[in-house]
């Protein structure tokens, strides 16, 4: 199987495995993105996420992550639900956290795909990445020609929206490479900037994490600053506001991944039950969920902050 045939096989196999799109970029130094990342870090927009300062060289050059890397294979996986969980008399979770932790779901698929590629291509080196290593995933998705980074700093796919997980396989295989679009289709639209209740989008494609509801409810381990009271719009884990208002969202289609479906108990929760949450119920609701990142104490903190019942 030659390079072109193998490239086509990988993309076809990715579709069969449930991925919504697959593009391939040459593994190289991300010069422009390195500058943007450096400026973002210097501005302190990463807040308490000190890990973002680590492994800078690896973040901007995949050849530092895998010796001899030649290709970055980028995958998109849809997680848009048929309908959101009830939001009336309820607290709100980001849509990506409805079901099983996407890290596990997608990495399982990538490991299987790597094994299959090795059966065809022989003794190659390849590593899977699912939002858990120093990889600038949106930059690579752009380079692989899959879409563009919108003004809300989310990755947008033309006529398909932004509710996609991004993952990669970095390999020493030489493959056929896709071309980036070199443009975006946000135009003069500012709906995401206008809708953000905490003004976290400080410039097009620039988010100050210290003001972002997702950061404040997940990454921040300290108390949430009082200045954000009344601005979370009932959100207790993550936020989708800047995606929900995006005009491209109207093209979002329902995902087909059973492991992303919420369990019946989660689908039936109401505000009063959240306010009486116990460690046992937390574990039952989120047995394999990404919500476990915030832990029971963190979710209780968020519920109390949003409900106005936090202890002074």
ChimeraX commands (.cxc) that place a marker at each C-alpha (Angstrom):
marker #1 position 0.00,0.00,0.00 radius 0.5
marker #1 position 1.54,3.31,-1.08 radius 0.5
marker #1 position 1.32,6.63,0.76 radius 0.5
marker #1 position -1.78,7.85,-1.06 radius 0.5
marker #1 position -3.58,4.54,-0.61 radius 0.5
marker #1 position -2.71,4.46,3.09 radius 0.5
marker #1 position -3.89,8.05,3.57 radius 0.5
marker #1 position -7.23,7.20,1.97 radius 0.5
marker #1 position -7.53,4.03,4.05 radius 0.5
marker #1 position -6.92,5.94,7.31 radius 0.5
marker #1 position -9.62,8.47,6.50 radius 0.5
marker #1 position -12.10,5.80,5.50 radius 0.5
marker #1 position -11.35,3.75,8.61 radius 0.5
marker #1 position -11.76,6.85,10.79 radius 0.5
marker #1 position -15.24,7.39,9.36 radius 0.5
marker #1 position -16.11,3.74,10.00 radius 0.5
marker #1 position -14.96,4.17,13.63 radius 0.5
marker #1 position -17.43,7.02,14.10 radius 0.5
marker #1 position -15.23,10.07,13.62 radius 0.5
marker #1 position -16.94,12.99,11.91 radius 0.5
marker #1 position -13.86,14.14,10.01 radius 0.5
marker #1 position -10.18,13.36,9.56 radius 0.5
marker #1 position -7.44,15.57,8.16 radius 0.5
marker #1 position -3.67,15.25,8.03 radius 0.5
marker #1 position -0.95,17.89,8.43 radius 0.5
marker #1 position 2.81,17.73,8.15 radius 0.5
marker #1 position 4.46,17.63,11.59 radius 0.5
marker #1 position 6.32,20.91,11.85 radius 0.5
marker #1 position 6.99,23.90,14.09 radius 0.5
marker #1 position 3.91,26.06,14.76 radius 0.5
marker #1 position 5.59,29.44,14.47 radius 0.5
marker #1 position 2.55,31.76,14.55 radius 0.5
marker #1 position 0.83,29.73,17.24 radius 0.5
marker #1 position 3.99,29.76,19.35 radius 0.5
marker #1 position 3.88,33.56,19.33 radius 0.5
marker #1 position 0.18,33.62,20.23 radius 0.5
marker #1 position 0.67,31.15,23.06 radius 0.5
marker #1 position 3.60,33.11,24.46 radius 0.5
marker #1 position 1.58,36.34,24.45 radius 0.5
marker #1 position -1.41,34.61,26.06 radius 0.5
marker #1 position 0.74,33.21,28.86 radius 0.5
marker #1 position 2.51,36.53,29.44 radius 0.5
marker #1 position -0.88,38.21,29.84 radius 0.5
marker #1 position -1.73,35.71,32.59 radius 0.5
marker #1 position -4.86,34.58,30.77 radius 0.5
marker #1 position -4.23,30.97,31.86 radius 0.5
marker #1 position -4.97,31.83,35.49 radius 0.5
marker #1 position -3.99,29.05,37.88 radius 0.5
marker #1 position -3.41,26.56,35.06 radius 0.5
marker #1 position 0.35,26.56,35.62 radius 0.5
marker #1 position 0.68,23.39,33.56 radius 0.5
marker #1 position 0.07,25.53,30.46 radius 0.5
marker #1 position 3.52,27.03,31.01 radius 0.5
marker #1 position 5.17,23.59,30.97 radius 0.5
marker #1 position 6.61,21.87,27.90 radius 0.5
marker #1 position 6.31,24.95,25.71 radius 0.5
marker #1 position 8.65,23.44,23.12 radius 0.5
marker #1 position 6.50,20.31,22.85 radius 0.5
marker #1 position 3.29,22.31,22.50 radius 0.5
marker #1 position 4.56,24.08,19.41 radius 0.5
marker #1 position 6.51,21.24,17.78 radius 0.5
marker #1 position 5.13,17.66,17.66 radius 0.5
marker #1 position 8.58,16.35,16.73 radius 0.5
marker #1 position 9.43,16.95,20.40 radius 0.5
marker #1 position 6.62,14.58,21.40 radius 0.5
marker #1 position 7.52,11.76,19.03 radius 0.5
marker #1 position 10.99,11.30,17.61 radius 0.5
marker #1 position 10.95,11.32,13.84 radius 0.5
marker #1 position 7.35,12.59,13.67 radius 0.5
marker #1 position 6.24,13.38,10.12 radius 0.5
marker #1 position 2.46,13.51,10.28 radius 0.5
marker #1 position -0.27,14.78,12.60 radius 0.5
marker #1 position -3.52,12.95,11.88 radius 0.5
marker #1 position -6.41,15.01,13.28 radius 0.5
marker #1 position -9.84,13.61,14.13 radius 0.5
marker #1 position -13.13,15.30,15.00 radius 0.5
marker #1 position -15.81,13.49,17.02 radius 0.5
marker #1 position -19.32,14.89,17.34 radius 0.5
marker #1 position -20.92,15.21,20.80 radius 0.5
marker #1 position -23.97,17.36,20.04 radius 0.5
marker #1 position -26.97,15.78,21.83 radius 0.5
marker #1 position -30.42,15.18,20.39 radius 0.5
marker #1 position -31.70,17.63,22.99 radius 0.5
marker #1 position -30.09,19.33,25.98 radius 0.5
marker #1 position -30.77,18.15,29.49 radius 0.5
marker #1 position -33.72,19.99,31.09 radius 0.5
marker #1 position -32.74,23.53,32.08 radius 0.5
marker #1 position -35.93,24.68,33.83 radius 0.5
marker #1 position -35.74,24.38,37.63 radius 0.5
marker #1 position -32.36,22.81,37.15 radius 0.5
marker #1 position -28.62,23.42,37.07 radius 0.5
marker #1 position -26.72,23.08,33.84 radius 0.5
marker #1 position -23.79,20.93,32.72 radius 0.5
marker #1 position -21.82,21.53,29.55 radius 0.5
marker #1 position -23.01,19.19,26.80 radius 0.5
marker #1 position -19.63,17.47,26.55 radius 0.5
marker #1 position -20.11,16.12,30.10 radius 0.5
marker #1 position -23.50,14.42,29.62 radius 0.5
marker #1 position -22.10,10.93,29.21 radius 0.5
marker #1 position -18.90,8.98,29.61 radius 0.5
marker #1 position -15.57,10.81,29.73 radius 0.5
marker #1 position -14.59,11.52,26.12 radius 0.5
marker #1 position -10.90,10.96,26.90 radius 0.5
marker #1 position -11.57,7.24,27.35 radius 0.5
marker #1 position -14.11,6.86,24.56 radius 0.5
marker #1 position -11.92,8.46,21.90 radius 0.5
marker #1 position -8.57,7.14,23.05 radius 0.5
marker #1 position -9.93,3.58,22.85 radius 0.5
marker #1 position -10.74,4.21,19.19 radius 0.5
marker #1 position -7.33,5.76,18.48 radius 0.5
marker #1 position -5.45,2.83,20.00 radius 0.5
marker #1 position -7.44,0.42,17.83 radius 0.5
marker #1 position -6.76,2.53,14.76 radius 0.5
marker #1 position -3.02,2.63,15.48 radius 0.5
marker #1 position -2.97,-1.16,15.80 radius 0.5
marker #1 position -4.72,-1.49,12.45 radius 0.5
marker #1 position -2.33,0.99,10.77 radius 0.5
marker #1 position 0.62,-1.02,12.05 radius 0.5
marker #1 position -0.83,-4.16,10.51 radius 0.5
marker #1 position -0.76,-2.40,7.14 radius 0.5
marker #1 position 2.35,-0.22,7.41 radius 0.5
marker #1 position 4.61,-2.33,9.57 radius 0.5
marker #1 position 6.84,-1.20,12.42 radius 0.5
marker #1 position 5.90,2.46,12.74 radius 0.5
marker #1 position 5.85,4.80,15.72 radius 0.5
marker #1 position 2.58,6.49,16.65 radius 0.5
marker #1 position 1.04,8.11,19.73 radius 0.5
marker #1 position -2.60,9.06,20.39 radius 0.5
marker #1 position -3.55,12.36,22.02 radius 0.5
marker #1 position -6.94,13.33,23.43 radius 0.5
marker #1 position -6.75,16.70,25.17 radius 0.5
marker #1 position -4.40,15.32,27.83 radius 0.5
marker #1 position -0.93,16.25,26.57 radius 0.5
marker #1 position 0.85,19.41,25.36 radius 0.5
marker #1 position -0.70,19.52,21.88 radius 0.5
marker #1 position -2.24,22.64,20.32 radius 0.5
marker #1 position -5.19,20.71,18.97 radius 0.5
marker #1 position -7.11,23.59,17.37 radius 0.5
marker #1 position -4.00,24.74,15.52 radius 0.5
marker #1 position -3.50,21.25,14.11 radius 0.5
marker #1 position -7.16,20.96,13.14 radius 0.5
marker #1 position -6.75,24.20,11.20 radius 0.5
marker #1 position -3.58,22.99,9.52 radius 0.5
marker #1 position -5.34,19.77,8.58 radius 0.5
marker #1 position -7.96,21.78,6.69 radius 0.5
marker #1 position -10.92,20.87,8.91 radius 0.5
marker #1 position -12.13,24.38,9.74 radius 0.5
marker #1 position -11.08,27.49,11.64 radius 0.5
marker #1 position -10.80,28.89,15.16 radius 0.5
marker #1 position -13.78,31.17,15.72 radius 0.5
marker #1 position -13.97,34.41,17.66 radius 0.5
marker #1 position -15.07,32.38,20.70 radius 0.5
marker #1 position -11.76,30.45,20.43 radius 0.5
marker #1 position -13.65,27.24,19.67 radius 0.5
marker #1 position -12.92,25.24,16.55 radius 0.5
marker #1 position -15.68,25.62,13.96 radius 0.5
marker #1 position -16.38,23.24,11.09 radius 0.5
marker #1 position -18.12,24.82,8.07 radius 0.5
marker #1 position -21.83,23.99,8.04 radius 0.5
marker #1 position -21.38,21.59,10.98 radius 0.5
marker #1 position -20.78,23.81,14.01 radius 0.5
marker #1 position -18.34,23.49,16.89 radius 0.5
marker #1 position -19.57,20.66,19.11 radius 0.5
marker #1 position -16.68,18.36,18.30 radius 0.5
marker #1 position -13.88,16.78,20.32 radius 0.5
marker #1 position -10.47,17.10,18.67 radius 0.5
marker #1 position -7.88,14.33,18.92 radius 0.5
marker #1 position -4.68,13.37,17.14 radius 0.5
marker #1 position -2.34,10.59,16.20 radius 0.5
marker #1 position 1.24,11.77,15.78 radius 0.5
marker #1 position 3.27,9.32,13.72 radius 0.5
marker #1 position 6.51,8.92,11.82 radius 0.5
marker #1 position 4.53,7.83,8.75 radius 0.5
marker #1 position 4.81,10.02,5.66 radius 0.5
marker #1 position 1.29,10.64,4.36 radius 0.5
marker #1 position -0.55,12.91,1.93 radius 0.5
marker #1 position -1.27,16.27,3.57 radius 0.5
marker #1 position -4.38,18.40,3.51 radius 0.5
marker #1 position -4.22,22.15,2.99 radius 0.5
marker #1 position -5.46,24.67,5.56 radius 0.5
marker #1 position -8.33,26.90,4.50 radius 0.5
marker #1 position -6.38,30.07,5.39 radius 0.5
marker #1 position -9.60,31.96,6.13 radius 0.5
marker #1 position -12.57,31.88,8.46 radius 0.5
marker #1 position -16.26,32.52,8.15 radius 0.5
marker #1 position -17.02,34.49,11.32 radius 0.5
marker #1 position -17.20,37.71,9.33 radius 0.5
marker #1 position -18.49,40.70,11.30 radius 0.5
marker #1 position -20.49,38.52,13.71 radius 0.5
marker #1 position -19.87,39.22,17.42 radius 0.5
marker #1 position -22.65,37.14,18.99 radius 0.5
marker #1 position -20.25,35.09,21.13 radius 0.5
marker #1 position -18.46,38.17,22.46 radius 0.5
marker #1 position -21.74,39.90,23.21 radius 0.5
marker #1 position -23.35,36.86,24.87 radius 0.5
marker #1 position -20.55,35.87,27.27 radius 0.5
marker #1 position -21.96,36.81,30.69 radius 0.5
marker #1 position -18.52,37.26,32.27 radius 0.5
marker #1 position -16.84,39.03,29.31 radius 0.5
marker #1 position -14.23,36.31,29.10 radius 0.5
marker #1 position -13.67,36.77,25.35 radius 0.5
marker #1 position -11.41,39.81,25.59 radius 0.5
marker #1 position -10.68,39.93,21.86 radius 0.5
marker #1 position -11.60,37.79,18.86 radius 0.5
marker #1 position -10.10,34.32,19.46 radius 0.5
marker #1 position -8.64,35.39,22.82 radius 0.5
marker #1 position -10.19,34.09,26.05 radius 0.5
marker #1 position -9.13,35.24,29.51 radius 0.5
marker #1 position -9.61,31.95,31.33 radius 0.5
marker #1 position -9.80,33.76,34.66 radius 0.5
marker #1 position -13.21,35.09,33.58 radius 0.5
marker #1 position -14.46,31.97,31.79 radius 0.5
marker #1 position -17.27,29.99,33.43 radius 0.5
marker #1 position -15.69,26.72,32.29 radius 0.5
marker #1 position -12.43,27.62,34.01 radius 0.5
marker #1 position -14.16,28.92,37.13 radius 0.5
marker #1 position -16.28,25.78,37.56 radius 0.5
marker #1 position -13.65,23.19,36.60 radius 0.5
marker #1 position -10.04,24.36,36.68 radius 0.5
marker #1 position -10.16,26.85,39.55 radius 0.5
marker #1 position -9.63,25.06,42.85 radius 0.5
marker #1 position -9.99,28.14,45.07 radius 0.5
marker #1 position -13.22,29.93,45.93 radius 0.5
marker #1 position -14.97,31.57,42.99 radius 0.5
marker #1 position -14.56,35.38,43.22 radius 0.5
marker #1 position -17.65,37.20,44.46 radius 0.5
marker #1 position -17.62,39.49,41.44 radius 0.5
marker #1 position -19.08,36.70,39.33 radius 0.5
marker #1 position -22.20,36.19,41.45 radius 0.5
marker #1 position -25.35,36.06,39.36 radius 0.5
marker #1 position -23.46,35.65,36.08 radius 0.5
marker #1 position -23.29,31.87,35.69 radius 0.5
marker #1 position -26.83,31.43,34.34 radius 0.5
marker #1 position -27.30,28.23,36.43 radius 0.5
marker #1 position -24.15,26.59,35.07 radius 0.5
marker #1 position -22.33,24.33,37.53 radius 0.5
marker #1 position -19.89,22.50,35.25 radius 0.5
marker #1 position -18.55,24.12,32.13 radius 0.5
marker #1 position -20.42,26.45,29.79 radius 0.5
marker #1 position -21.73,26.37,26.22 radius 0.5
marker #1 position -23.10,29.89,25.87 radius 0.5
marker #1 position -20.56,31.12,23.30 radius 0.5
marker #1 position -21.21,28.01,21.21 radius 0.5
marker #1 position -24.99,28.00,21.58 radius 0.5
marker #1 position -25.31,31.56,20.23 radius 0.5
marker #1 position -22.98,30.94,17.28 radius 0.5
marker #1 position -24.90,30.97,13.95 radius 0.5
marker #1 position -22.96,27.89,12.83 radius 0.5
marker #1 position -24.57,25.87,15.63 radius 0.5
marker #1 position -27.80,25.64,13.62 radius 0.5
marker #1 position -25.99,23.09,11.44 radius 0.5
marker #1 position -25.14,20.82,14.39 radius 0.5
marker #1 position -26.42,17.27,13.97 radius 0.5
marker #1 position -27.16,14.72,16.69 radius 0.5
marker #1 position -24.25,12.46,17.63 radius 0.5
marker #1 position -24.45,8.67,17.32 radius 0.5
marker #1 position -22.25,7.68,20.26 radius 0.5
marker #1 position -24.16,5.64,22.90 radius 0.5
marker #1 position -21.42,6.27,25.48 radius 0.5
marker #1 position -22.14,10.02,25.33 radius 0.5
marker #1 position -25.78,9.58,26.37 radius 0.5
marker #1 position -26.70,10.77,29.89 radius 0.5
marker #1 position -27.94,8.15,32.32 radius 0.5
marker #1 position -31.58,8.25,33.36 radius 0.5
marker #1 position -30.86,9.61,36.82 radius 0.5
marker #1 position -28.86,12.55,35.45 radius 0.5
marker #1 position -31.59,13.28,32.90 radius 0.5
marker #1 position -34.15,13.47,35.70 radius 0.5
marker #1 position -32.26,15.73,38.11 radius 0.5
marker #1 position -33.85,18.94,39.42 radius 0.5
marker #1 position -32.38,21.90,41.28 radius 0.5
marker #1 position -33.57,20.67,44.69 radius 0.5
marker #1 position -31.81,17.33,44.20 radius 0.5
marker #1 position -28.58,19.05,43.16 radius 0.5
marker #1 position -28.73,21.15,46.32 radius 0.5
marker #1 position -28.99,17.97,48.42 radius 0.5
marker #1 position -26.24,16.16,46.51 radius 0.5
marker #1 position -24.39,13.46,48.48 radius 0.5
marker #1 position -21.09,11.74,47.70 radius 0.5
marker #1 position -23.03,8.55,46.94 radius 0.5
marker #1 position -25.32,10.24,44.43 radius 0.5
marker #1 position -22.35,12.10,42.90 radius 0.5
marker #1 position -20.59,8.78,42.28 radius 0.5
marker #1 position -23.74,7.22,40.83 radius 0.5
marker #1 position -24.36,10.13,38.48 radius 0.5
marker #1 position -20.78,10.48,37.29 radius 0.5
marker #1 position -19.24,7.01,37.52 radius 0.5
marker #1 position -17.29,7.38,34.26 radius 0.5
marker #1 position -17.85,11.07,33.66 radius 0.5
marker #1 position -15.51,14.00,33.04 radius 0.5
marker #1 position -17.41,15.75,35.86 radius 0.5
marker #1 position -15.26,13.76,38.28 radius 0.5
marker #1 position -12.47,16.22,37.46 radius 0.5
marker #1 position -14.05,18.79,39.75 radius 0.5
marker #1 position -14.67,16.18,42.48 radius 0.5
marker #1 position -17.63,16.17,44.84 radius 0.5
marker #1 position -16.38,19.15,46.86 radius 0.5
marker #1 position -15.82,21.20,43.73 radius 0.5
marker #1 position -19.30,20.54,42.37 radius 0.5
marker #1 position -20.86,21.39,45.73 radius 0.5
marker #1 position -18.89,24.67,45.69 radius 0.5
marker #1 position -20.30,25.44,42.23 radius 0.5
marker #1 position -23.88,24.57,43.21 radius 0.5
marker #1 position -23.68,26.75,46.32 radius 0.5
marker #1 position -22.19,29.63,44.35 radius 0.5
marker #1 position -24.84,29.49,41.65 radius 0.5
marker #1 position -27.71,28.99,44.08 radius 0.5
marker #1 position -26.50,31.75,46.37 radius 0.5
marker #1 position -26.20,29.42,49.36 radius 0.5
marker #1 position -22.41,29.40,49.72 radius 0.5
marker #1 position -21.16,29.81,53.24 radius 0.5
marker #1 position -19.68,33.21,54.03 radius 0.5
marker link #1:1,2 radius 0.2
marker link #1:2,3 radius 0.2
marker link #1:3,4 radius 0.2
marker link #1:4,5 radius 0.2
marker link #1:5,6 radius 0.2
marker link #1:6,7 radius 0.2
marker link #1:7,8 radius 0.2
marker link #1:8,9 radius 0.2
marker link #1:9,10 radius 0.2
marker link #1:10,11 radius 0.2
marker link #1:11,12 radius 0.2
marker link #1:12,13 radius 0.2
marker link #1:13,14 radius 0.2
marker link #1:14,15 radius 0.2
marker link #1:15,16 radius 0.2
marker link #1:16,17 radius 0.2
marker link #1:17,18 radius 0.2
marker link #1:18,19 radius 0.2
marker link #1:19,20 radius 0.2
marker link #1:20,21 radius 0.2
marker link #1:21,22 radius 0.2
marker link #1:22,23 radius 0.2
marker link #1:23,24 radius 0.2
marker link #1:24,25 radius 0.2
marker link #1:25,26 radius 0.2
marker link #1:26,27 radius 0.2
marker link #1:27,28 radius 0.2
marker link #1:28,29 radius 0.2
marker link #1:29,30 radius 0.2
marker link #1:30,31 radius 0.2
marker link #1:31,32 radius 0.2
marker link #1:32,33 radius 0.2
marker link #1:33,34 radius 0.2
marker link #1:34,35 radius 0.2
marker link #1:35,36 radius 0.2
marker link #1:36,37 radius 0.2
marker link #1:37,38 radius 0.2
marker link #1:38,39 radius 0.2
marker link #1:39,40 radius 0.2
marker link #1:40,41 radius 0.2
marker link #1:41,42 radius 0.2
marker link #1:42,43 radius 0.2
marker link #1:43,44 radius 0.2
marker link #1:44,45 radius 0.2
marker link #1:45,46 radius 0.2
marker link #1:46,47 radius 0.2
marker link #1:47,48 radius 0.2
marker link #1:48,49 radius 0.2
marker link #1:49,50 radius 0.2
marker link #1:50,51 radius 0.2
marker link #1:51,52 radius 0.2
marker link #1:52,53 radius 0.2
marker link #1:53,54 radius 0.2
marker link #1:54,55 radius 0.2
marker link #1:55,56 radius 0.2
marker link #1:56,57 radius 0.2
marker link #1:57,58 radius 0.2
marker link #1:58,59 radius 0.2
marker link #1:59,60 radius 0.2
marker link #1:60,61 radius 0.2
marker link #1:61,62 radius 0.2
marker link #1:62,63 radius 0.2
marker link #1:63,64 radius 0.2
marker link #1:64,65 radius 0.2
marker link #1:65,66 radius 0.2
marker link #1:66,67 radius 0.2
marker link #1:67,68 radius 0.2
marker link #1:68,69 radius 0.2
marker link #1:69,70 radius 0.2
marker link #1:70,71 radius 0.2
marker link #1:71,72 radius 0.2
marker link #1:72,73 radius 0.2
marker link #1:73,74 radius 0.2
marker link #1:74,75 radius 0.2
marker link #1:75,76 radius 0.2
marker link #1:76,77 radius 0.2
marker link #1:77,78 radius 0.2
marker link #1:78,79 radius 0.2
marker link #1:79,80 radius 0.2
marker link #1:80,81 radius 0.2
marker link #1:81,82 radius 0.2
marker link #1:82,83 radius 0.2
marker link #1:83,84 radius 0.2
marker link #1:84,85 radius 0.2
marker link #1:85,86 radius 0.2
marker link #1:86,87 radius 0.2
marker link #1:87,88 radius 0.2
marker link #1:88,89 radius 0.2
marker link #1:89,90 radius 0.2
marker link #1:90,91 radius 0.2
marker link #1:91,92 radius 0.2
marker link #1:92,93 radius 0.2
marker link #1:93,94 radius 0.2
marker link #1:94,95 radius 0.2
marker link #1:95,96 radius 0.2
marker link #1:96,97 radius 0.2
marker link #1:97,98 radius 0.2
marker link #1:98,99 radius 0.2
marker link #1:99,100 radius 0.2
marker link #1:100,101 radius 0.2
marker link #1:101,102 radius 0.2
marker link #1:102,103 radius 0.2
marker link #1:103,104 radius 0.2
marker link #1:104,105 radius 0.2
marker link #1:105,106 radius 0.2
marker link #1:106,107 radius 0.2
marker link #1:107,108 radius 0.2
marker link #1:108,109 radius 0.2
marker link #1:109,110 radius 0.2
marker link #1:110,111 radius 0.2
marker link #1:111,112 radius 0.2
marker link #1:112,113 radius 0.2
marker link #1:113,114 radius 0.2
marker link #1:114,115 radius 0.2
marker link #1:115,116 radius 0.2
marker link #1:116,117 radius 0.2
marker link #1:117,118 radius 0.2
marker link #1:118,119 radius 0.2
marker link #1:119,120 radius 0.2
marker link #1:120,121 radius 0.2
marker link #1:121,122 radius 0.2
marker link #1:122,123 radius 0.2
marker link #1:123,124 radius 0.2
marker link #1:124,125 radius 0.2
marker link #1:125,126 radius 0.2
marker link #1:126,127 radius 0.2
marker link #1:127,128 radius 0.2
marker link #1:128,129 radius 0.2
marker link #1:129,130 radius 0.2
marker link #1:130,131 radius 0.2
marker link #1:131,132 radius 0.2
marker link #1:132,133 radius 0.2
marker link #1:133,134 radius 0.2
marker link #1:134,135 radius 0.2
marker link #1:135,136 radius 0.2
marker link #1:136,137 radius 0.2
marker link #1:137,138 radius 0.2
marker link #1:138,139 radius 0.2
marker link #1:139,140 radius 0.2
marker link #1:140,141 radius 0.2
marker link #1:141,142 radius 0.2
marker link #1:142,143 radius 0.2
marker link #1:143,144 radius 0.2
marker link #1:144,145 radius 0.2
marker link #1:145,146 radius 0.2
marker link #1:146,147 radius 0.2
marker link #1:147,148 radius 0.2
marker link #1:148,149 radius 0.2
marker link #1:149,150 radius 0.2
marker link #1:150,151 radius 0.2
marker link #1:151,152 radius 0.2
marker link #1:152,153 radius 0.2
marker link #1:153,154 radius 0.2
marker link #1:154,155 radius 0.2
marker link #1:155,156 radius 0.2
marker link #1:156,157 radius 0.2
marker link #1:157,158 radius 0.2
marker link #1:158,159 radius 0.2
marker link #1:159,160 radius 0.2
marker link #1:160,161 radius 0.2
marker link #1:161,162 radius 0.2
marker link #1:162,163 radius 0.2
marker link #1:163,164 radius 0.2
marker link #1:164,165 radius 0.2
marker link #1:165,166 radius 0.2
marker link #1:166,167 radius 0.2
marker link #1:167,168 radius 0.2
marker link #1:168,169 radius 0.2
marker link #1:169,170 radius 0.2
marker link #1:170,171 radius 0.2
marker link #1:171,172 radius 0.2
marker link #1:172,173 radius 0.2
marker link #1:173,174 radius 0.2
marker link #1:174,175 radius 0.2
marker link #1:175,176 radius 0.2
marker link #1:176,177 radius 0.2
marker link #1:177,178 radius 0.2
marker link #1:178,179 radius 0.2
marker link #1:179,180 radius 0.2
marker link #1:180,181 radius 0.2
marker link #1:181,182 radius 0.2
marker link #1:182,183 radius 0.2
marker link #1:183,184 radius 0.2
marker link #1:184,185 radius 0.2
marker link #1:185,186 radius 0.2
marker link #1:186,187 radius 0.2
marker link #1:187,188 radius 0.2
marker link #1:188,189 radius 0.2
marker link #1:189,190 radius 0.2
marker link #1:190,191 radius 0.2
marker link #1:191,192 radius 0.2
marker link #1:192,193 radius 0.2
marker link #1:193,194 radius 0.2
marker link #1:194,195 radius 0.2
marker link #1:195,196 radius 0.2
marker link #1:196,197 radius 0.2
marker link #1:197,198 radius 0.2
marker link #1:198,199 radius 0.2
marker link #1:199,200 radius 0.2
marker link #1:200,201 radius 0.2
marker link #1:201,202 radius 0.2
marker link #1:202,203 radius 0.2
marker link #1:203,204 radius 0.2
marker link #1:204,205 radius 0.2
marker link #1:205,206 radius 0.2
marker link #1:206,207 radius 0.2
marker link #1:207,208 radius 0.2
marker link #1:208,209 radius 0.2
marker link #1:209,210 radius 0.2
marker link #1:210,211 radius 0.2
marker link #1:211,212 radius 0.2
marker link #1:212,213 radius 0.2
marker link #1:213,214 radius 0.2
marker link #1:214,215 radius 0.2
marker link #1:215,216 radius 0.2
marker link #1:216,217 radius 0.2
marker link #1:217,218 radius 0.2
marker link #1:218,219 radius 0.2
marker link #1:219,220 radius 0.2
marker link #1:220,221 radius 0.2
marker link #1:221,222 radius 0.2
marker link #1:222,223 radius 0.2
marker link #1:223,224 radius 0.2
marker link #1:224,225 radius 0.2
marker link #1:225,226 radius 0.2
marker link #1:226,227 radius 0.2
marker link #1:227,228 radius 0.2
marker link #1:228,229 radius 0.2
marker link #1:229,230 radius 0.2
marker link #1:230,231 radius 0.2
marker link #1:231,232 radius 0.2
marker link #1:232,233 radius 0.2
marker link #1:233,234 radius 0.2
marker link #1:234,235 radius 0.2
marker link #1:235,236 radius 0.2
marker link #1:236,237 radius 0.2
marker link #1:237,238 radius 0.2
marker link #1:238,239 radius 0.2
marker link #1:239,240 radius 0.2
marker link #1:240,241 radius 0.2
marker link #1:241,242 radius 0.2
marker link #1:242,243 radius 0.2
marker link #1:243,244 radius 0.2
marker link #1:244,245 radius 0.2
marker link #1:245,246 radius 0.2
marker link #1:246,247 radius 0.2
marker link #1:247,248 radius 0.2
marker link #1:248,249 radius 0.2
marker link #1:249,250 radius 0.2
marker link #1:250,251 radius 0.2
marker link #1:251,252 radius 0.2
marker link #1:252,253 radius 0.2
marker link #1:253,254 radius 0.2
marker link #1:254,255 radius 0.2
marker link #1:255,256 radius 0.2
marker link #1:256,257 radius 0.2
marker link #1:257,258 radius 0.2
marker link #1:258,259 radius 0.2
marker link #1:259,260 radius 0.2
marker link #1:260,261 radius 0.2
marker link #1:261,262 radius 0.2
marker link #1:262,263 radius 0.2
marker link #1:263,264 radius 0.2
marker link #1:264,265 radius 0.2
marker link #1:265,266 radius 0.2
marker link #1:266,267 radius 0.2
marker link #1:267,268 radius 0.2
marker link #1:268,269 radius 0.2
marker link #1:269,270 radius 0.2
marker link #1:270,271 radius 0.2
marker link #1:271,272 radius 0.2
marker link #1:272,273 radius 0.2
marker link #1:273,274 radius 0.2
marker link #1:274,275 radius 0.2
marker link #1:275,276 radius 0.2
marker link #1:276,277 radius 0.2
marker link #1:277,278 radius 0.2
marker link #1:278,279 radius 0.2
marker link #1:279,280 radius 0.2
marker link #1:280,281 radius 0.2
marker link #1:281,282 radius 0.2
marker link #1:282,283 radius 0.2
marker link #1:283,284 radius 0.2
marker link #1:284,285 radius 0.2
marker link #1:285,286 radius 0.2
marker link #1:286,287 radius 0.2
marker link #1:287,288 radius 0.2
marker link #1:288,289 radius 0.2
marker link #1:289,290 radius 0.2
marker link #1:290,291 radius 0.2
marker link #1:291,292 radius 0.2
marker link #1:292,293 radius 0.2
marker link #1:293,294 radius 0.2
marker link #1:294,295 radius 0.2
marker link #1:295,296 radius 0.2
marker link #1:296,297 radius 0.2
marker link #1:297,298 radius 0.2
marker link #1:298,299 radius 0.2
marker link #1:299,300 radius 0.2
marker link #1:300,301 radius 0.2
marker link #1:301,302 radius 0.2
marker link #1:302,303 radius 0.2
marker link #1:303,304 radius 0.2
marker link #1:304,305 radius 0.2
marker link #1:305,306 radius 0.2
marker link #1:306,307 radius 0.2
marker link #1:307,308 radius 0.2
marker link #1:308,309 radius 0.2
marker link #1:309,310 radius 0.2
marker link #1:310,311 radius 0.2
marker link #1:311,312 radius 0.2
view
